Amino acid sequence: MPTPAPKSQHVLVLNCGSSSLKFAIIDANTGHEIISGLAERLGAATPSVKYKYKGDKTLIDLEPEQAHAEAINTLVTLIKDHKLDEQLIAVGHRVVHGGEHFTKSVLINDQVIESITQAATLAPLHGHANLLGISSAQDSFKGLPQIAVFDTAFHQTMDKVAYLYALPYNLYTEFGVRRYGFHGTSHFYVAGQTAKLLNQPIEKSNFISAHLGNGCSVCAIKNGDSVDTSMGLTPLEGLVMGTRSGDIDPGLFNFLTTQLDYSAQQIDDLLNQKSGLLGISELSNDCRTIEEAATAGNQQAALALDMFCYRLSKQIASYMVPLQRLDALIFTGGIGENSDIIRKKVITQLGFLGMECDTQANLDARFGQQGVISTEQSRIKAVVMPTNEEWVIALDSANIVKEL
């Protein structure tokens, strides 16, 4: 007798940013997206919602200045119009910062909201948007369990030697000043998928995962656990990113304030919005645009790419210290999954580890294709693994609902 198919477990996944709302209904059993879309430019003059359902793409213009609550109301209408609400079992929320309060995903209640609110002071741009998304979803989906899935949770296995700053210790004990790390759901997902690809247990796997997009981070994963990562107290620390500076000399703050009369807000804007690939290239934060310009002979675009790859390669090499043994380097995220140019540069710079790029495999592994891109002779494998953070959120949400 055939085994009956598992009952569909549809989870509405919400990723609420400061001016955008990414959403999808995902079958937690299969990862299949039923509907997905993005509300963007919320609070601005021309907000809109674009979504994909059954292969058709639709754009809806919202009223000027409409924000998150109105966007979620539009989303509720979409879901009900397509009769998708009857199968929903939960709403899963991506929450960027969980501080030290959360080491795993949790059912949202008043106490959880209070803890998220406290952690939001460490990442105000993301945290307050996450709280707004939770509040709006609670109003719109009364009776559905609301689940919080934290970017920081995967990194709570780091040791103090990795997560503490060399600052007065009371800043940590009293105010929680430490390195937390981000992109945790992505690093967790691609590590598990890479272990399956290489046919080895995750509990015995040592990986370095490079999540490369507009935001970038590297994670050292030892026997399946995060032991170090490049982002810190906030998502600004670490690598060169699209518009973020990554690591800088903290003395820059004194220089900018005393010599150039910058305010704290101006410094924050400079480091988060005007630096990185955009700042160096003076062209764009989009890697594709910069690669095209560099190929055409733009020297600043070429410099931006070289700096990006150099800092990335240094960060990866440094994680051989906590790992000692490396099974594979994983590329993921928009840049990591699609830029064969950056992947080849990085693998070449890490050649001393016994890693060599397979040119054809590297070209083939683009546009959502996974695969090993190192040569058979390489001592350490290089892998492209598309991430799927939304499926992780859906899975965690479905598992928590099962326990209710």
C-alpha positions as CSV (number, residue, x, y, z in Angstrom):
1,M,0.0,0.0,0.0
2,P,1.5,3.4,-1.0
3,T,2.5,5.7,1.8
4,P,0.1,8.6,2.0
5,A,1.5,12.0,1.1
6,P,2.3,14.2,4.1
7,K,-0.3,16.9,4.7
8,S,0.7,20.3,3.3
9,Q,2.1,22.6,5.9
10,H,1.8,26.1,4.5
11,V,3.6,28.8,6.4
12,L,3.5,32.5,5.7
13,V,7.1,33.8,5.9
14,L,7.6,37.5,6.6
15,N,10.9,39.4,6.3
16,C,10.1,42.9,7.4
17,G,12.8,45.6,6.7
18,S,12.9,49.3,7.4
19,S,11.2,50.2,4.1
20,S,10.3,46.8,2.6
21,L,8.4,43.6,3.3
22,K,9.4,40.3,1.7
23,F,6.8,37.5,1.9
24,A,6.1,34.0,0.8
25,I,3.8,31.1,1.6
26,I,6.0,28.0,1.7
27,D,5.1,24.3,2.1
28,A,7.4,23.4,4.9
29,N,7.4,19.7,3.7
30,T,8.9,20.5,0.3
31,G,10.2,24.1,0.3
32,H,7.8,24.9,-2.5
33,E,6.7,28.5,-2.8
34,I,3.0,28.9,-3.3
35,I,3.1,32.7,-3.6
36,S,6.0,35.1,-3.1
37,G,6.5,38.8,-3.4
38,L,8.0,42.0,-2.2
39,A,6.4,45.3,-0.9
40,E,9.0,48.0,-1.3
41,R,9.5,51.8,-0.9
42,L,7.1,51.7,2.1
43,G,6.6,55.1,3.6
44,A,7.9,56.8,0.4
45,A,6.0,58.4,-2.4
46,T,5.7,55.4,-4.7
47,P,5.2,52.2,-2.6
48,S,4.2,49.0,-4.4
49,V,3.7,45.3,-4.1
50,K,4.9,42.8,-6.7
51,Y,4.2,39.1,-6.4
52,K,4.4,35.9,-8.2
53,Y,1.6,33.3,-8.2
54,K,1.3,30.2,-10.4
55,G,4.0,31.6,-12.7
56,D,2.3,35.0,-13.2
57,K,3.9,38.2,-12.0
58,T,1.7,41.1,-10.8
59,L,2.5,44.6,-9.7
60,I,0.2,46.6,-7.4
61,D,0.8,50.3,-6.8
62,L,0.0,51.3,-3.2
63,E,-1.2,54.7,-2.0
64,P,1.6,57.2,-1.4
65,E,3.3,57.0,2.1
66,Q,1.7,53.6,2.8
67,A,3.7,51.6,5.3
68,H,4.1,48.1,6.7
69,A,0.6,47.8,8.2
70,E,-1.1,48.8,5.0
71,A,1.3,46.5,3.0
72,I,0.3,43.6,5.2
73,N,-3.4,44.4,4.8
74,T,-2.8,44.2,1.0
75,L,-1.0,40.9,1.5
76,V,-4.0,39.6,3.5
77,T,-6.3,40.6,0.7
78,L,-4.1,38.8,-1.8
79,I,-4.0,35.6,0.3
80,K,-7.8,35.6,0.8
81,D,-8.6,36.4,-2.8
82,H,-6.5,33.4,-3.9
83,K,-8.1,31.3,-1.1
84,L,-4.7,30.5,0.4
85,D,-5.5,31.4,4.0
86,E,-7.4,28.2,4.8
87,Q,-4.2,26.1,4.7
88,L,-2.0,28.4,6.7
89,I,-0.7,26.8,9.9
90,A,1.6,29.7,11.1
91,V,3.3,33.0,10.3
92,G,7.1,32.8,10.5
93,H,9.0,36.0,11.1
94,R,12.6,36.7,10.3
95,V,14.0,38.6,13.3
96,V,17.5,40.0,12.7
97,H,18.7,40.4,16.3
98,G,17.9,38.1,19.2
99,G,20.7,39.1,21.4
100,E,21.7,36.4,24.0
101,H,18.0,35.8,24.8
102,F,17.4,33.3,21.9
103,T,19.4,30.3,20.8
104,K,16.6,28.9,18.7
105,S,13.3,29.8,17.1
106,V,10.3,30.4,19.5
107,L,6.6,30.9,19.6
108,I,5.9,34.6,20.0
109,N,4.3,35.8,23.2
110,D,4.4,39.0,25.2
111,Q,7.6,38.0,27.0
112,V,9.3,37.2,23.6
113,I,8.2,40.6,22.2
114,E,9.7,42.3,25.3
115,S,13.0,40.5,24.7
116,I,13.0,41.3,21.0
117,T,12.4,44.9,21.9
118,Q,15.4,45.0,24.2
119,A,17.6,43.4,21.5
120,A,16.3,45.9,19.0
121,T,18.5,48.6,20.6
122,L,21.5,46.7,19.2
123,A,20.1,46.9,15.6
124,P,17.5,49.6,15.6
125,L,17.0,49.8,11.9
126,H,16.2,46.1,11.6
127,G,14.8,45.4,15.0
128,H,12.0,48.0,15.1
129,A,10.9,47.0,11.6
130,N,10.8,43.3,12.7
131,L,8.6,44.3,15.7
132,L,6.3,46.3,13.4
133,G,5.9,43.3,11.1
134,I,5.0,41.1,14.1
135,S,2.5,43.5,15.4
136,S,0.8,44.0,12.0
137,A,0.7,40.2,11.4
138,Q,-0.8,39.6,14.8
139,D,-3.6,42.0,14.0
140,S,-4.2,40.6,10.5
141,F,-3.8,36.8,11.3
142,K,-5.6,36.5,14.6
143,G,-5.5,32.9,15.9
144,L,-2.5,31.8,13.8
145,P,0.7,31.0,15.7
146,Q,3.4,33.6,15.2
147,I,7.0,32.3,15.2
148,A,10.2,34.2,15.5
149,V,13.3,32.9,13.7
150,F,16.5,34.7,14.6
151,D,19.5,35.6,12.4
152,T,21.7,35.5,15.5
153,A,20.6,32.2,17.0
154,F,22.9,29.9,15.0
155,H,26.0,31.8,16.3
156,Q,25.1,31.3,19.9
157,T,27.5,28.3,20.0
158,M,30.5,30.7,19.7
159,D,32.9,30.7,22.6
160,K,33.7,33.9,24.5
161,V,37.2,34.1,23.0
162,A,35.4,34.5,19.6
163,Y,32.5,36.8,20.6
164,L,33.9,39.2,23.2
165,Y,35.5,42.5,22.3
166,A,38.6,43.6,24.2
167,L,36.7,46.3,25.9
168,P,35.9,46.9,29.6
169,Y,34.1,43.7,30.6
170,N,31.1,45.5,32.2
171,L,30.1,46.7,28.7
172,Y,29.3,43.1,28.0
173,T,27.8,42.1,31.3
174,E,25.7,45.2,31.7
175,F,24.9,46.2,28.1
176,G,25.4,43.1,26.0
177,V,28.2,44.6,23.9
178,R,29.6,41.6,22.1
179,R,29.8,40.0,18.7
180,Y,26.5,38.3,17.7
181,G,26.8,37.5,14.0
182,F,24.1,37.5,11.4
183,H,22.9,35.5,8.3
184,G,22.6,32.5,10.7
185,T,19.6,30.9,8.9
186,S,21.6,31.0,5.7
187,H,24.8,29.6,7.1
188,F,22.9,26.9,8.9
189,Y,21.0,25.9,5.7
190,V,23.9,25.8,3.3
191,A,26.0,23.9,5.7
192,G,23.4,21.2,6.0
193,Q,22.8,21.0,2.2
194,T,26.6,20.9,1.5
195,A,27.0,18.0,4.0
196,K,24.3,16.1,2.0
197,L,25.9,17.0,-1.3
198,L,29.3,15.6,-0.1
199,N,27.6,12.6,1.6
200,Q,29.0,13.2,5.0
201,P,27.3,13.8,8.4
202,I,27.0,17.5,9.3
203,E,28.1,16.6,12.9
204,K,31.5,15.6,11.5
205,S,31.8,18.4,8.9
206,N,34.0,21.5,9.0
207,F,32.9,24.2,6.6
208,I,33.6,27.9,5.9
209,S,30.4,29.5,4.6
210,A,30.6,32.8,2.7
211,H,27.2,34.5,2.4
212,L,27.8,37.2,-0.2
213,G,25.1,39.7,-1.2
214,N,24.6,43.4,-0.5
215,G,25.4,42.3,3.1
216,C,28.2,39.8,3.4
217,S,29.5,37.5,6.2
218,V,31.7,34.5,6.6
219,C,31.1,31.7,9.2
220,A,33.4,29.0,10.5
221,I,31.3,25.9,11.1
222,K,32.9,23.1,13.1
223,N,31.1,19.8,13.4
224,G,27.9,21.6,12.4
225,D,28.2,24.4,14.9
226,S,29.1,28.1,14.4
227,V,32.4,28.8,16.1
228,D,33.2,32.2,14.6
229,T,31.7,34.7,12.2
230,S,32.7,38.0,10.6
231,M,29.7,40.2,11.5
232,G,29.6,41.6,15.1
233,L,27.5,43.6,17.4
234,T,25.8,44.9,14.3
235,P,25.8,43.8,10.6
236,L,28.4,46.5,9.8
237,E,31.5,44.6,11.0
238,G,33.6,42.3,8.8
239,L,33.8,42.2,5.1
240,V,33.5,44.8,2.4
241,M,29.9,44.8,1.4
242,G,27.6,46.6,-1.1
243,T,27.3,49.9,0.8
244,R,28.8,48.9,4.2
245,S,32.5,49.5,5.0
246,G,33.1,46.4,7.0
247,D,36.1,46.6,9.4
248,I,37.6,50.0,9.9
249,D,40.0,51.7,12.5
250,P,37.7,53.0,15.3
251,G,40.0,56.0,15.4
252,L,38.2,57.1,12.2
253,F,35.3,58.3,14.4
254,N,37.4,60.8,16.3
255,F,38.9,62.0,13.0
256,L,35.6,62.5,11.3
257,T,34.1,64.3,14.3
258,T,37.0,66.6,15.2
259,Q,38.5,67.3,11.8
260,L,35.5,67.1,9.5
261,D,32.7,68.0,12.0
262,Y,30.7,64.9,11.2
263,S,27.7,64.1,13.5
264,A,27.1,60.6,14.8
265,Q,24.2,60.2,12.3
266,Q,26.4,61.3,9.4
267,I,29.1,58.7,10.4
268,D,26.5,56.0,10.6
269,D,25.1,57.0,7.2
270,L,28.7,57.1,5.7
271,L,29.6,53.6,7.0
272,N,26.3,51.9,6.3
273,Q,25.0,53.6,3.1
274,K,27.9,55.2,1.2
275,S,30.9,52.8,1.7
276,G,31.8,49.3,0.5
277,L,31.7,48.6,-3.2
278,L,29.7,51.8,-3.8
279,G,32.2,53.9,-2.0
280,I,35.3,52.6,-3.7
281,S,33.9,52.3,-7.2
282,E,32.0,55.6,-7.0
283,L,29.7,53.8,-9.4
284,S,27.3,51.3,-7.8
285,N,26.8,48.8,-5.0
286,D,25.6,46.2,-7.5
287,C,28.3,43.6,-8.2
288,R,27.1,43.0,-11.7
289,T,27.4,46.6,-12.7
290,I,30.9,46.8,-11.1
291,E,32.1,43.6,-12.9
292,E,30.9,45.0,-16.2
293,A,32.7,48.3,-15.6
294,A,35.9,46.5,-14.5
295,T,35.8,44.4,-17.6
296,A,35.4,47.6,-19.7
297,G,38.5,49.1,-18.1
298,N,37.1,51.1,-15.2
299,Q,40.0,51.1,-12.7
300,Q,38.0,52.0,-9.6
301,A,35.5,49.3,-10.3
302,A,38.4,46.8,-10.7
303,L,39.9,48.1,-7.4
304,A,36.5,47.6,-5.6
305,L,36.4,44.0,-6.8
306,D,40.0,43.4,-5.8
307,M,39.4,44.8,-2.3
308,F,36.3,42.8,-1.9
309,C,38.0,39.5,-2.8
310,Y,41.2,40.3,-0.8
311,R,39.3,41.0,2.4
312,L,37.1,38.0,1.8
313,S,40.1,35.7,1.2
314,K,41.9,37.0,4.4
315,Q,38.8,36.3,6.5
316,I,38.4,32.8,5.1
317,A,42.1,32.0,5.7
318,S,41.9,33.2,9.3
319,Y,39.2,30.7,10.1
320,M,41.6,27.9,9.6
321,V,42.7,28.7,13.2
322,P,39.5,27.6,14.9
323,L,38.8,24.9,12.4
324,Q,42.3,23.4,11.8
325,R,40.7,21.1,9.2
326,L,38.5,22.2,6.4
327,D,36.2,20.0,4.3
328,A,34.7,22.7,2.0
329,L,34.4,26.4,1.3
330,I,30.8,27.3,0.5
331,F,29.7,30.2,-1.6
332,T,26.1,31.4,-1.2
333,G,23.9,34.6,-1.4
334,G,23.3,36.7,-4.5
335,I,27.0,37.3,-5.3
336,G,28.2,34.0,-4.0
337,E,25.7,32.0,-6.2
338,N,26.2,34.0,-9.4
339,S,29.6,35.7,-9.6
340,D,32.0,33.2,-11.2
341,I,34.5,36.0,-11.4
342,I,34.6,36.6,-7.6
343,R,34.6,32.9,-6.8
344,K,37.6,32.3,-9.1
345,K,39.5,35.2,-7.6
346,V,39.0,34.0,-4.1
347,I,39.8,30.4,-4.8
348,T,43.0,31.4,-6.6
349,Q,44.0,33.6,-3.6
350,L,43.4,30.6,-1.3
351,G,45.4,28.2,-3.5
352,F,48.0,27.7,-0.7
353,L,45.2,25.7,1.1
354,G,45.2,23.2,-1.8
355,M,42.2,24.6,-3.5
356,E,41.9,25.0,-7.3
357,C,39.0,26.3,-9.4
358,D,37.5,24.1,-12.1
359,T,36.7,26.8,-14.7
360,Q,33.9,25.0,-16.5
361,A,32.2,23.9,-13.2
362,N,32.5,27.4,-11.9
363,L,30.7,28.8,-15.0
364,D,28.0,26.1,-14.8
365,A,27.2,26.8,-11.1
366,R,25.2,30.0,-11.6
367,F,21.5,31.1,-11.6
368,G,20.4,28.8,-8.8
369,Q,22.6,25.8,-9.7
370,Q,24.5,24.0,-6.9
371,G,27.7,22.1,-7.4
372,V,31.4,21.5,-6.6
373,I,33.5,24.0,-8.5
374,S,37.0,22.9,-7.4
375,T,39.1,20.4,-9.4
376,E,39.2,16.7,-8.4
377,Q,42.8,17.2,-7.4
378,S,41.9,19.9,-4.8
379,R,42.6,18.9,-1.2
380,I,39.7,21.2,-0.1
381,K,36.5,21.4,-2.0
382,A,34.8,24.6,-3.1
383,V,31.0,24.5,-3.4
384,V,28.3,26.7,-4.7
385,M,25.1,26.2,-2.6
386,P,22.0,28.4,-3.2
387,T,20.6,29.5,0.1
388,N,16.9,29.2,1.2
389,E,16.4,31.2,4.4
390,E,12.6,31.2,3.9
391,W,12.4,27.4,3.9
392,V,14.4,27.4,7.2
393,I,11.9,29.8,8.7
394,A,9.0,27.7,7.4
395,L,10.5,24.5,8.7
396,D,11.2,25.9,12.2
397,S,7.7,27.4,12.3
398,A,6.0,24.0,11.3
399,N,8.1,22.1,13.9
400,I,7.1,24.5,16.7
401,V,3.4,24.2,15.7
402,K,3.7,20.4,15.9
403,E,4.7,20.8,19.6
404,L,1.7,23.0,20.5
